[in-house]
């Protein structure tokens, strides 16, 4: 049997994100991922042996994609104004590609009944706030993990409300307000 292919693993994780976002936590199965990824039956279970491994793969992929988006919006050196635009751009983009935040919210809800998943999500939350701390420091803004975590939680709340109720109709301004509040508080 050939070794696992990293691109195929990413493709399967992307398909799992789609399944999770469109069908919810109960709809996430290895078979559903195989179908969504248009791969032979059993492929997802080869790369993600258990459902927990599949959930971990989704969290890892969302965190990785968010990091790539932040990196693609930022250039070195970055000014505080450019950082604000980059953060607002990345976070607002999550509304147009709804799969990542919807899948993430499904995982957060499932974690209320799954302590292992809660630990994995907590680790991913810290990874995302560490990314924010690094980006802020690259722009000459010294922030701590608590401030970064506050922004993360604020934006998740804005995204959750916007995706589930449609309020606010245009969430980019509340997102910008949250980002500005962080940068002003620490700048």
matplotlib code that plots the C-alpha trace (Angstrom):
import matplotlib.pyplot as plt

x = [0.0, 1.5, 2.1, -0.6, -0.7, -0.7, -2.7, -5.3, -5.6, -6.2, -8.8, -10.6, -10.4, -11.9, -14.7, -15.3, -15.6, -18.2, -20.2, -20.1, -21.2, -24.0, -25.3, -24.2, -22.4, -24.7, -24.1, -20.4, -19.4, -16.4, -18.8, -20.3, -16.7, -15.8, -18.9, -18.3, -14.6, -15.5, -13.0, -13.4, -15.2, -12.9, -10.5, -11.5, -11.2, -7.7, -6.6, -8.7, -9.1, -11.8, -14.4, -12.3, -9.4, -11.7, -12.9, -9.2, -8.4, -11.2, -10.0, -6.4, -7.5, -9.6, -6.8, -4.3, -6.5, -7.1, -3.3, -2.8, -5.4, -3.9, -0.4, -1.7, -3.2, -0.1, 3.2, 6.5, 7.0, 3.3, 1.9, -0.8, -3.3, -2.4, -2.8, -6.3, -7.2, -5.8, -7.6, -10.9, -10.5, -9.7, -12.5, -15.1, -14.1, -15.2, -18.8, -18.6, -17.0, -19.4, -18.2, -15.3, -17.2, -20.3, -18.1, -16.3, -19.6, -20.8, -17.6, -18.0, -21.5, -20.4, -17.6, -20.1, -20.7, -17.2, -14.4, -11.7, -13.0, -13.2, -9.4, -8.6, -10.7, -9.1, -5.7, -6.8, -8.2, -4.8, -3.1, -5.3, -4.7, -0.9, -1.1, -2.8, -0.2, 2.6, 0.9, 0.4, 4.0, 5.1, 3.2, 4.9, 1.8, 2.6, -0.5, -0.9, -2.8, -5.7, -6.3, -5.9, -8.4, -10.9, -10.7, -11.1, -14.2, -15.7, -15.4, -16.7, -19.8, -20.3, -19.9, -22.2, -24.9, -24.6, -24.6, -27.5, -29.8, -28.6, -28.1, -26.2, -26.8, -23.3, -21.0, -17.9, -18.4, -18.8, -15.7, -13.8, -14.9, -13.7, -10.3, -9.9, -10.7, -8.0, -5.4, -6.3, -6.2, -2.8, -1.2]
y = [0.0, 3.4, 6.0, 8.5, 11.5, 14.9, 16.6, 13.8, 14.2, 18.0, 17.2, 14.8, 17.3, 20.0, 17.6, 16.8, 20.6, 20.8, 17.8, 19.2, 22.6, 21.3, 18.3, 19.0, 16.9, 13.9, 13.9, 13.6, 10.1, 8.5, 7.5, 11.0, 12.4, 9.8, 10.8, 14.5, 14.1, 11.9, 9.2, 5.4, 4.1, 3.6, 6.4, 8.7, 6.0, 5.2, 8.8, 9.3, 6.0, 7.1, 9.8, 11.6, 11.6, 13.0, 15.8, 16.5, 16.7, 19.2, 21.4, 21.2, 22.1, 25.1, 26.4, 25.9, 27.6, 30.6, 30.9, 30.8, 33.5, 35.8, 35.2, 36.0, 39.3, 40.5, 41.5, 42.2, 44.7, 45.5, 48.7, 48.8, 50.1, 47.3, 44.8, 46.2, 45.8, 42.3, 41.1, 42.7, 41.2, 37.7, 37.6, 39.1, 36.6, 33.8, 35.0, 34.5, 31.0, 29.9, 26.3, 27.0, 28.9, 26.7, 23.6, 25.2, 26.1, 22.5, 21.3, 23.8, 22.6, 18.9, 19.7, 20.5, 16.8, 15.6, 16.6, 15.3, 17.4, 20.4, 20.0, 19.9, 23.0, 24.8, 24.0, 25.3, 28.5, 29.1, 28.5, 31.1, 33.6, 32.9, 33.7, 37.0, 37.8, 37.2, 39.3, 42.2, 42.1, 42.1, 45.4, 46.7, 46.2, 44.3, 42.3, 39.5, 36.2, 37.5, 40.4, 38.1, 35.7, 38.5, 39.4, 35.7, 35.3, 38.6, 37.8, 34.2, 35.8, 38.2, 35.5, 33.1, 35.7, 36.9, 33.3, 32.1, 35.1, 37.4, 40.2, 42.4, 42.3, 43.7, 42.3, 43.9, 47.0, 45.1, 43.1, 46.2, 47.7, 44.6, 44.7, 48.5, 48.1, 45.4, 47.5, 50.7, 49.0, 47.7, 50.1]
z = [0.0, -1.0, 1.8, 2.5, 0.1, 1.9, -0.9, -0.8, 3.0, 2.5, -0.1, 2.2, 5.1, 2.8, 1.8, 5.5, 6.2, 3.4, 4.8, 8.3, 7.2, 4.9, 6.9, 10.5, 12.9, 12.5, 8.8, 9.1, 8.2, 6.4, 3.6, 3.3, 3.0, 0.4, -1.6, -1.3, -2.2, -5.2, -4.1, -3.7, -0.7, 2.2, 1.3, 4.1, 6.7, 5.4, 6.1, 9.2, 10.9, 13.4, 13.6, 16.2, 13.7, 11.1, 13.5, 14.3, 10.6, 10.1, 13.0, 11.7, 8.1, 9.2, 11.4, 8.5, 6.0, 8.3, 8.8, 5.0, 4.5, 7.1, 5.6, 2.1, 3.2, 5.0, 3.7, 5.5, 7.0, 7.8, 9.2, 11.8, 9.2, 6.8, 9.6, 10.4, 6.7, 6.5, 9.6, 8.6, 5.1, 6.3, 8.9, 6.6, 3.9, 6.3, 5.6, 1.9, 2.2, 4.9, 5.2, 7.5, 10.2, 9.9, 10.3, 13.2, 14.9, 14.5, 16.2, 19.0, 19.7, 19.6, 22.0, 24.7, 24.8, 23.9, 26.3, 24.0, 21.1, 23.5, 24.3, 20.6, 19.8, 22.7, 21.3, 17.9, 19.5, 21.1, 17.8, 16.1, 18.9, 18.7, 14.9, 15.7, 18.4, 15.8, 13.1, 15.6, 16.8, 13.1, 12.8, 16.0, 18.2, 21.3, 22.4, 24.8, 24.4, 26.4, 24.0, 21.0, 22.5, 23.1, 19.4, 18.4, 20.7, 19.6, 15.9, 16.4, 18.1, 15.2, 12.6, 14.5, 14.8, 11.2, 9.8, 11.9, 11.9, 9.1, 11.7, 11.1, 7.4, 6.8, 9.5, 8.2, 10.3, 13.6, 12.7, 11.9, 15.3, 17.1, 15.3, 15.9, 19.6, 19.9, 18.0, 19.9, 23.3, 22.7, 20.2]

ax = plt.figure().add_subplot(projection="3d")
ax.plot(x, y, z, "-o")
ax.set_aspect("equal")
plt.show()
